[in-house]
Amino acid sequence: MEAVYYTQTGAPLQIGGIPDDESRTTRYALTIPRGLSLLSTHDPNGKVIGLEQFPRNDWPNVRLVHWAFDLMVGSGTALFMLAIAVGWSAWKQRGVPDGKWLLRALVAAGPLGFLAIEAGWVVTELGRQPWIIYGVMRTKEAITPMGKIAIPFLVFTLLYVLLSVVVIYLLRRQFMQSEKPVSELLKTDA
């Protein structure tokens, strides 16, 4: 996740950047001196094991895992900061904050939770490659051959398309039966 190619003490935390497996460096990263050692060992001079300690064919896709981890942490941090800002604003106003820019920020931050979950999934799945069970079973050994896989794939696809059509129909019907027109619902008390 951190794209640490060499074992080191006092390892810096690298944020962003472009990991390069050939040169075993991460270019353009923002580095926080001793940050990774502090996070992983609770000691700024702690030892962090690098990728060179593992056979090259056991490495995951370092670049994608690093970027997905940064995206996950960045999304979570942005949501945390927004929650602090909303809490502070609520405390200062002694009520629910409803400023235009704050509401816009909340709408813009809406997808960040989903993005963090998906990026975390990518970190988990790519980060364990090429293993299903580390040191016991590789991914290629865990694949179960299945003939006629297209049939269940088609059935599930059609099922989800049908469910999507039903949901759209029900939401549209509910929306059309609402008591107020949309123009009234969007008006705010000025």
C-alpha positions in Angstrom: 0.0 0.0 0.0 2.8 2.4 0.8 5.1 1.4 -2.1 8.1 0.8 0.2 10.6 -1.0 -1.9 13.5 -1.2 0.6 13.5 -2.2 4.2 14.4 0.9 6.3 14.2 2.4 9.7 12.5 5.8 10.1 10.6 5.1 6.8 8.8 8.1 5.4 5.1 8.1 4.7 4.5 8.6 0.9 1.3 10.3 -0.2 0.5 10.1 -3.9 3.3 9.7 -6.4 4.0 7.2 -9.1 5.5 3.9 -7.9 8.0 2.5 -10.4 8.8 -1.2 -9.9 11.8 -1.1 -12.3 13.7 1.7 -10.5 12.0 0.8 -7.1 11.2 4.4 -6.3 8.1 6.4 -6.0 8.3 9.6 -8.0 6.5 12.9 -7.2 5.2 11.6 -3.8 4.6 14.0 -0.9 6.7 12.5 1.9 6.4 12.9 5.6 9.7 12.0 7.2 9.5 9.0 9.6 5.7 9.0 9.1 5.3 5.4 8.0 7.5 4.1 10.8 5.5 6.0 13.3 2.2 4.7 11.9 3.2 1.1 11.6 5.4 0.6 14.6 4.4 3.5 16.9 8.1 4.5 16.8 9.5 7.1 14.4 12.7 5.1 14.1 10.8 1.7 13.7 11.8 -0.8 11.0 9.5 -1.2 8.0 10.0 -4.3 5.8 10.3 -3.4 2.1 9.2 -5.3 -0.9 12.7 -6.4 -1.7 12.3 -9.0 1.1 9.8 -10.9 -1.0 10.2 -12.7 -4.4 9.3 -10.4 -7.3 6.6 -12.8 -8.5 4.8 -12.4 -5.2 4.4 -8.7 -5.5 1.0 -7.3 -6.2 0.5 -4.4 -8.7 2.2 -1.9 -6.5 1.1 1.2 -8.4 -2.6 0.3 -8.4 -2.6 -0.8 -4.8 -0.8 2.4 -3.7 -3.2 4.7 -5.7 -6.3 2.9 -4.4 -5.1 3.1 -0.8 -4.4 6.9 -1.3 -7.9 7.4 -2.8 -9.5 5.5 0.1 -7.6 7.4 2.8 -8.1 10.7 1.0 -11.9 10.2 0.7 -12.2 9.2 4.3 -10.1 12.2 5.4 -12.2 14.6 3.3 -15.4 13.1 4.9 -13.9 13.4 8.4 -13.0 17.0 7.8 -16.4 17.8 6.5 -18.0 16.1 9.5 -15.8 18.3 11.8 -16.8 21.4 9.9 -20.5 20.6 10.1 -20.2 19.8 13.8 -18.3 23.0 14.4 -20.9 25.0 12.5 -23.8 23.3 14.3 -22.1 24.1 17.7 -21.6 27.7 16.8 -25.1 28.3 15.4 -26.8 26.2 18.1 -28.8 24.4 15.5 -28.7 22.6 12.2 -26.4 24.4 9.7 -28.0 25.1 6.4 -25.7 27.5 4.6 -25.7 27.3 0.9 -22.0 26.4 0.6 -22.1 23.9 3.3 -25.1 22.1 1.7 -23.2 22.2 -1.6 -20.2 20.6 0.0 -22.3 17.9 1.5 -23.9 17.1 -1.9 -20.4 17.1 -3.5 -19.1 14.8 -0.8 -21.9 12.3 -1.2 -20.0 9.9 -3.5 -16.9 9.9 -1.3 -18.2 7.2 1.0 -18.9 4.9 -1.9 -15.5 5.8 -3.5 -13.7 5.0 -0.2 -15.5 1.6 0.0 -14.7 0.7 -3.6 -11.1 1.8 -3.3 -10.7 -0.3 -0.1 -12.1 -3.3 -2.0 -9.5 -2.7 -4.7 -6.7 -2.5 -2.1 -7.9 -5.7 -0.5 -8.3 -7.7 -3.7 -5.2 -6.4 -5.6 -3.1 -6.3 -2.5 -3.3 -10.0 -1.8 -2.5 -11.0 -5.4 -1.1 -13.4 -6.5 -2.4 -15.3 -3.4 -5.8 -16.5 -2.2 -4.2 -17.7 1.0 -0.8 -16.2 1.5 1.9 -18.9 1.2 -0.6 -21.7 0.7 -2.7 -21.1 -2.5 -2.2 -18.9 -5.5 -5.2 -17.3 -7.3 -4.6 -19.4 -10.4 -4.9 -22.6 -8.3 -8.2 -21.5 -6.8 -10.2 -21.1 -10.0 -12.9 -23.6 -10.4 -13.6 -24.4 -14.1 -17.3 -24.1 -14.9 -18.8 -24.8 -18.2 -21.7 -22.8 -19.6 -21.0 -19.8 -17.4 -22.8 -17.6 -19.8 -26.2 -19.0 -18.8 -26.2 -17.9 -15.1 -24.5 -14.6 -16.2 -27.4 -14.0 -18.6 -30.0 -14.9 -16.1 -28.6 -12.6 -13.4 -28.2 -9.8 -15.9 -31.8 -10.1 -17.0 -33.0 -10.3 -13.4 -31.1 -7.1 -12.5 -32.4 -5.3 -15.6 -36.0 -6.3 -14.6 -35.5 -5.2 -11.0 -34.1 -1.8 -12.3 -37.2 -1.3 -14.5 -39.5 -2.1 -11.6 -37.7 0.4 -9.3 -37.8 3.1 -11.9 -41.5 2.5 -12.5 -42.3 2.6 -8.8 -40.2 5.7 -8.1 -41.7 7.5 -11.1 -45.3 6.6 -10.0 -44.5 7.8 -6.5 -43.0 11.0 -7.8 -46.0 11.7 -10.1 -48.5 11.2 -7.2 -46.8 13.6 -4.8 -49.1 16.4 -3.6 -46.8 19.3 -4.5 -45.4 20.1 -8.0 -41.6 19.9 -8.3 -41.3 23.7 -8.7 -42.9 24.1 -5.2 -40.6 21.4 -3.7 -37.5 23.2 -5.0 -38.5 26.6 -3.7 -36.8 27.8 -0.5 -38.0 30.3 2.0 -36.0 33.3 1.3 
